């Protein structure tokens, strides 16, 4: 991973995130759905940085990013209770979108995906299943059934596309507080090995239905980067980019405080952790 770390460290965001945001803020803003079109589609992906997302932003769409597409969301005595709790959270989220758009709940399609070599699935099912990925798929199919019982138009879309990397190589996490308006990561021109080339912003992405679960997933991403499937004890730094809504200073401050407390054990190991924010572009009137 030494060569990979050297390559990732050359990206402008990993060198100086504040300066990178000043230069490429408009590129980042273009990744948000700023239309006021009614939402018709919500896609649920894992937080994994290896997930492939659309190259263009789509109006009327939202993208939620949760560990294992939600398999770690709830801790209840039984799996069925966990699934019901997660289904309630999704149903509340979809209901809010429908109310905001003045549309029926079933006009919004909720697409829930799985993916191969899912670390969250390993955490959830590794001790009880010989195939954690398949166990996660079964979990997500049960989730779709629970959502349908609540009148939600839900689909299981199976394994989402990935970039082909076997190991995690991100040095940061993008934490979206806009409820899924942030759909993708920007591709910008970066100086890599002395040559300018187009490079995607390579981070985990967290976009939860509930803030507290988002903080847990964000800290999990740092745990992964500092673990054996990534840089391990060679991880020198980590950056959280928090995408905020206008006029939500208290919410933003609370989340930053929770992240700050959560990263202290990693800072004690010598990892330099930085938390930066950027206000998301507003929805057009």
HUKANOR-V878305 format. One record per residue. N is the residue number from 1. RES is the residue in three letters. SS is DSSP state (helix for helix, strand for strand, loop for the rest). Layout:
BEGIN
[[N;RES;SS] [N;RES;SS]]
END
This chain:
BEGIN
[[1;UNK;loop] [2;UNK;helix] [3;UNK;helix] [4;UNK;helix] [5;UNK;helix] [6;UNK;helix] [7;UNK;helix] [8;UNK;helix] [9;UNK;helix] [10;UNK;loop] [11;UNK;loop] [12;UNK;helix] [13;UNK;helix] [14;UNK;helix] [15;UNK;helix] [16;UNK;loop] [17;UNK;helix] [18;UNK;helix] [19;UNK;helix] [20;UNK;helix] [21;UNK;helix] [22;UNK;helix] [23;UNK;helix] [24;UNK;helix] [25;UNK;helix] [26;UNK;helix] [27;UNK;helix] [28;UNK;helix] [29;UNK;helix] [30;UNK;loop] [31;UNK;loop] [32;UNK;strand] [33;UNK;loop] [34;UNK;loop] [35;UNK;loop] [36;UNK;loop] [37;UNK;loop] [38;UNK;loop] [39;UNK;loop] [40;UNK;loop] [41;UNK;strand] [42;UNK;strand] [43;UNK;strand] [44;UNK;strand] [45;UNK;strand] [46;UNK;loop] [47;UNK;loop] [48;UNK;loop] [49;UNK;loop] [50;UNK;loop] [51;UNK;strand] [52;UNK;loop] [53;UNK;loop] [54;UNK;loop] [55;UNK;loop] [56;UNK;loop] [57;UNK;loop] [58;UNK;loop] [59;UNK;loop] [60;UNK;loop] [61;UNK;strand] [62;UNK;strand] [63;UNK;strand] [64;UNK;strand] [65;UNK;strand] [66;UNK;loop] [67;UNK;helix] [68;UNK;helix] [69;UNK;helix] [70;UNK;helix] [71;UNK;loop] [72;UNK;loop] [73;UNK;loop] [74;UNK;loop] [75;UNK;loop] [76;UNK;loop] [77;UNK;loop] [78;UNK;loop] [79;UNK;helix] [80;UNK;helix] [81;UNK;helix] [82;UNK;helix] [83;UNK;helix] [84;UNK;helix] [85;UNK;helix] [86;UNK;helix] [87;UNK;helix] [88;UNK;helix] [89;UNK;helix] [90;UNK;helix] [91;UNK;helix] [92;UNK;helix] [93;UNK;helix] [94;UNK;helix] [95;UNK;helix] [96;UNK;helix] [97;UNK;helix] [98;UNK;helix] [99;UNK;helix] [100;UNK;helix] [101;UNK;helix] [102;UNK;loop] [103;UNK;loop] [104;UNK;loop] [105;UNK;helix] [106;UNK;helix] [107;UNK;helix] [108;UNK;loop] [109;UNK;strand] [110;UNK;strand] [111;UNK;strand] [112;UNK;strand] [113;UNK;strand] [114;UNK;strand] [115;UNK;loop] [116;UNK;loop] [117;UNK;loop] [118;UNK;loop] [119;UNK;helix] [120;UNK;helix] [121;UNK;helix] [122;UNK;helix] [123;UNK;helix] [124;UNK;helix] [125;UNK;helix] [126;UNK;loop] [127;UNK;loop] [128;UNK;loop] [129;UNK;loop] [130;UNK;loop] [131;UNK;loop] [132;UNK;helix] [133;UNK;helix] [134;UNK;helix] [135;UNK;helix] [136;UNK;helix] [137;UNK;helix] [138;UNK;helix] [139;UNK;helix] [140;UNK;helix] [141;UNK;helix] [142;UNK;helix] [143;UNK;helix] [144;UNK;helix] [145;UNK;helix] [146;UNK;helix] [147;UNK;helix] [148;UNK;helix] [149;UNK;helix] [150;UNK;loop] [151;UNK;loop] [152;UNK;loop] [153;UNK;strand] [154;UNK;strand] [155;UNK;strand] [156;UNK;strand] [157;UNK;strand] [158;UNK;strand] [159;UNK;strand] [160;UNK;loop] [161;UNK;loop] [162;UNK;strand] [163;UNK;loop] [164;UNK;loop] [165;UNK;loop] [166;UNK;loop] [167;UNK;loop] [168;UNK;loop] [169;UNK;loop] [170;UNK;loop] [171;UNK;loop] [172;UNK;strand] [173;UNK;strand] [174;UNK;strand] [175;UNK;strand] [176;UNK;strand] [177;UNK;loop] [178;UNK;loop] [179;UNK;loop] [180;UNK;loop] [181;UNK;loop] [182;UNK;strand] [183;UNK;loop] [184;UNK;loop] [185;UNK;loop] [186;UNK;loop] [187;UNK;strand] [188;UNK;strand] [189;UNK;strand] [190;UNK;strand] [191;UNK;strand] [192;UNK;strand] [193;UNK;loop] [194;UNK;loop] [195;UNK;strand] [196;UNK;strand] [197;UNK;strand] [198;UNK;strand] [199;UNK;strand] [200;UNK;strand] [201;UNK;loop] [202;UNK;loop] [203;UNK;loop] [204;UNK;strand] [205;UNK;strand] [206;UNK;strand] [207;UNK;strand] [208;UNK;loop] [209;UNK;loop] [210;UNK;loop] [211;UNK;helix] [212;UNK;helix] [213;UNK;helix] [214;UNK;helix] [215;UNK;helix] [216;UNK;helix] [217;UNK;helix] [218;UNK;helix] [219;UNK;helix] [220;UNK;helix] [221;UNK;helix] [222;UNK;helix] [223;UNK;helix] [224;UNK;helix] [225;UNK;helix] [226;UNK;loop] [227;UNK;loop] [228;UNK;loop] [229;UNK;loop] [230;UNK;loop] [231;UNK;loop] [232;UNK;helix] [233;UNK;helix] [234;UNK;helix] [235;UNK;loop] [236;UNK;loop] [237;UNK;strand] [238;UNK;strand] [239;UNK;strand] [240;UNK;strand] [241;UNK;strand] [242;UNK;strand] [243;UNK;strand] [244;UNK;strand] [245;UNK;loop] [246;UNK;loop] [247;UNK;loop] [248;UNK;loop] [249;UNK;helix] [250;UNK;helix] [251;UNK;helix] [252;UNK;helix] [253;UNK;helix] [254;UNK;helix] [255;UNK;helix] [256;UNK;helix] [257;UNK;helix] [258;UNK;helix] [259;UNK;helix] [260;UNK;helix] [261;UNK;helix] [262;UNK;helix] [263;UNK;loop] [264;UNK;helix] [265;UNK;helix] [266;UNK;helix] [267;UNK;helix] [268;UNK;loop] [269;UNK;loop] [270;UNK;loop] [271;UNK;loop] [272;UNK;strand] [273;UNK;strand] [274;UNK;strand] [275;UNK;strand] [276;UNK;strand] [277;UNK;strand] [278;UNK;strand] [279;UNK;strand] [280;UNK;loop] [281;UNK;loop] [282;UNK;loop] [283;UNK;loop] [284;UNK;loop] [285;UNK;loop]]
END
